[in-house]
């Protein structure tokens, strides 16, 4: 009989977890809630208080500032981390471009992830810093 791999091992394929250990992926799976979202849904609003971080597993997100498209996010992207880390309002609106699957974490869950999963934390923070520099 074939043994099926745990679903969280698929996250290793994404930039936020490419160097994560199996135990870190288990923590990520435990701390996050997997949600399917429909095209057109607004996940975050510019100026709103940021209390969650999203990891895109499947689909595409659009990032808008002042009503203008500034970027799109593909699978593996992390959105919302800046507002949570810096405790500041959202810098952009995030809209679902096509049906997507996300992993959502509350502020508390995200802080636990950063503390317990150094490989994932490093990847997320490096990505956030590279976006801030551009």
Secondary structure by P-SEA (a helix, b strand, c coil): cccccccccccccccccccccaaaaaaaaaabbbbbbccccccccccccccbbbbbcbbbbbbbcccccccccccccccaaaaaaacccccbbbbbcccbbbbbbcaaaaaaaaaccaaaaaaaaaaaaaaaac
